[in-house]
């Protein structure tokens, strides 16, 4: 089991550019979550999917953010256009359907927008 | 408005002693609580959890206590080891009668340093 795989590990981009973060969940997991970690706000949930369908995107900060899950083994989080305040560590996590199954996190993507 | 609060940003203890990490919450609808540990440049990893119908759960050196009336939980690590040095996140899930709510609300974390 390779765990949740995120790419890239680090991303540095200029303000106004499009950024795409990628995630491969653990095989067999049917829930996928995108979290963002900042010093000010800690770990906050952006969006989560069940069986590739977005269930709750109320944490997505604004229209510049979008997430997709075209199949059970891949998800993307896109920011367009990016802004310096988007700088953070973005985590993807996955879990089984069982009610108390813990989340398994990837190692995150550190995004820096200059 | 933070629903899960970890008021101590950091904690330092000696190897072999007890580490106690605290967490307070405000949402009375939370029914399941978890602790995650995070090393630098890695994602959080699940450590231990407790349901709201219990007041204690133990797993080896780790014990979580829940005081529902005070809306408080704590993580005890005994004995503490240098390898336990990490950021510890408290997380809570809100009860959903439909069983479909998997959203976790996290605290901001406490950096534990265990000194040899």
Interface residues (C-beta under 8 A of the other chain):
Chain A: X4 X31 X33 X35 X41 X42 X43 X44 X45 X48 X50 X55 X56 X91 X93 X95 X99 X100 X102 X103 X104 X105 X106 X107 X108
Chain B: X32 X34 X36 X41 X42 X43 X44 X45 X46 X49 X51 X89 X99 X100 X102 X103 X104 X105 X106 X107 X108 X109
